[in-house]
């Protein structure tokens, strides 16, 4: 395992890339409504990222089977946990949820963040899943301190979500991030406190709880990208990129503009 500690200058470049990702997610969020296709959202995101001098990292990103990802964002609707492919046939409807995962490469460094949006009004049951998943992300970030371990982050997600009866996906993890989108160390959403890689100041990681309303088990669809819940129940996904600091984790990405929009809508 090779972990790259970032300098202050590198962290500043990563902040800029991640702020752009946050702005892109907010721009996409403005267009999420019944009748919109996920391909339309993808086109909005790609144009926004390129207009700001960056490259969509996910575009043509290879998977384990050698196939390039065709979109600039992942659009995962309802029971799709992650890696949903944007499509002209995927039309959003009232009551859906959609996780939009976005990556951008700017000045040599990567940003990565995800937010699960509501399409109009959703059920209270689904809203609680989203609230719990997002809260677990922030509980995990609180554990991201020098001297602690990856397992402290992992356990924070698992303990909080499982206590409320939700499933925690095992097969997919968060990750280190920097010049490459995926660097060491992996950051699972389950584990034991005090276990795993020790955290150091200068480490940059993406923490991304992927939580299911029902059974935690998943399938991969024939497209070799989309990951879905086996029981067909909804899943939520939230992600921040952070830098580990002596005084506490610094969140480099942002949900601020998205949450402002949600307050206006609701």
N, C-alpha and C positions, 0 to 999 in steps of 0.2 A: 504493500500500500504506500502510495506516494502522495503526501499532502503538501500543498503549496500554501505557505503563509503569505498574506498580502501586505504590501507596504501601504503607508497612508495614501500615497499617490494612486496606487492601484485600487484601493478601496473607494477613493473619490471617483475614479472612472467607472467602477462597478455601481456606485450610487447613481450616476447619470444614466447608465443603461437600464437600471431597475426603475428609476423614476419614469423613464420613457415607457417601459412595460406597463407601469401603473396607469399612465395617461392613455395608453392604447386600450387597456381593459375598460377604462371609463368611457372612452369613445365608442367602443363596441357596445357597452351597456346602454348608451343612449338610444341604440337602435333595436334593442331586444324587446320584441312585442309579438303578439299573435299575428301569424301570417308571414313573418320574415323567415327566410331560409338560412340555414347555417352557412351556406356558401356565400350569401350576401354579407354575413358578418365577417367571414374570412377575407373577403375583398376589401372591406372597410379597414380591417386591421393591417393588411399588407400595405395598402396605400398610406396609411397613417405612419407606419414604421419607416417606410422608405422616404416619405416626405420629410422625416426628421433625421435623415442621414444615416439610418441604421439598416441592418439586414434582418429579416425574420429568420431566426435560428432554426425553427422547426421545418421550414421549407426544404424539402428533399433530404431531411435527416434520415439516415438509414436505420432500419430495425434489425433484429437478430436474423431475419430471413433475407436481408439484402434489399428489401423493397424501400424506396424513398417515400417519406411522408408527403402527400400531395398538397397539404394546406400550410398556411402560415400560422394558424392557431389550431388547437384541439378543441372541438366543440362536442361535449359529452352530455347528452340529453337523458334525463330521468335515470334509467337503470344502467346507463353507460357510465362506468366509473372514471375512466381516463381514455385518452387517445382517440376520441371520436373524430372521424374524418368529416370535414365540411362537405355538404352535399346540397345540390339544388332540389333534391327530393325530400330533404329533412326540413319540414315546415313546422315552426314553433306554434304551439297552441296554448290558450289560456290554461293555467294550472301546471304547466311544465316547469321543470328547473333545468338549467343548462350551466355546466361548468366550462368556463373558458380559460384554457391554459395558454400562456403566451410567453415567447422568448424572443429576445432581440440582441443582436451583436452590434455594439457601438464602440468605436475606437479601441477595438481589440479585446473587449471584455463583454461578458454575457449578463443579461438580466433574465429573470425567470419568476413568474408569479401566476397564481390561479385564483379565480373567484367564481363561486356558484351563484348565479342570478336566478331570480324568480321571473316567470313570464306571467305578468298580471298577478292575480290573487291565487295563492297556493293554500293547501290545507294546513291547519295548525300542526298536524303531525309532521308534515314535511318541513315547515318553518322551524320546528324544534330541532330537527336533524341538522339543518343548516346552522342554526345558532350554536348548537353543541359542537359541531365540527370546527367552526371558526373559533370558538372559545378554547378548544383543545389546542389550536395552533398557538394562541397567545400564552397558554399555560406551558407549552413546550418551550417557547422562546424565553420565558422566565428562567428556565433551567440552563440556558446556553451561556455558561460562565466559565472562564478559565479555571481549570482544576476539576471541573465536573466531567462527566462522561456522556457519550452518545446515548447510553442506556438511560440516563436521567431524562433526556429529551423524549426518548421513545416511551418510557413508562408514563410520563405525564400525559401523553396522548391516549395511550391504552387505558390507563386507570380511569380517566375522566369519561371516556366514551363508553367503555364496557360497563361502567357503573350505571349508565343510563339505558343499557340494554342494546346498544348498537354493536355492529360488527366492525372489526378493524382489519383492513386488508393487509395480508402478510407478504404477498409476492412482489409488491411494488414499494419503493422507498423514496425518500428524499436523498439528497446528494450534495457533495461538495460542488463548488461552482467558481469559475474564474475565467481564464482565457478559453477554457473548454466548458461546454454546457454541463457536462457530467464529469466531475472529478471525484476523487476520494475525499472523505469517507462516505459510504452509504449511510443514510439516516432512516432506519426503520421507524414505523409507528407503533411498534410493540417491543418490549424488552424489560430488562431489570435495572434498577438504579445502581449506579456505581460500576456498571459493566461497559465494555466496549472502549473505543478510542477515547483517550483523554483530550479534552478541549483546550485549545491554546489561543491566546490573543493573536489576531490576524487571520484566523481561519474564517472562511466564508462558506456558508452552507445554505441550501434550500430545504426548508422544513415544510412538508406537505401532507397533512392528514388526509387519508382517503377512507371515508367511513360509510358503512352501509346501514340501511334501516333494518335489514333482516340478517340473514346468514352472511358471513364474511367471505364465503367461497365465490370464486369468479371463473368466468370463461373468457377465452379469446375468440372473437368472431372470425369467419373465413377471410376477412380482409387483411388479417394478420396484424392489425393495429388495435381495433376497438376492444376494450376490456369491459365486460358486463357482469352484473350480479347473476349468479345462477338462479336465484329465486325470483328474478324480475323486479325486485323492490328497488326503490330509488337509492342513489348514493350521492354524497357530497364531497367536494374537494376544494380545499383552500391552501394557498401556498404563499410564503414570504421568503425572500432571500435576505439573509442577515450576515452581519460581520460580528465576530465575537471580540469583545473588548474587556479590558480589566474592570471597568465600572458597570458592565452589563452589555447585553446584546444590542446592537444598533440595527434597526430594520431599514434595509436599503430600498426595498420596494414600498408601495403605498396603496392603501384602500381608501384614502381620505376622500378623493373626488367621487368614487363610486358610492361611498356611504352617504355623502352629501346628496347625491342624486336620489338615493333610496329614501332619504328623509323627505325630499320634495314630493316623491311619488306617493309615499305611504303616510 
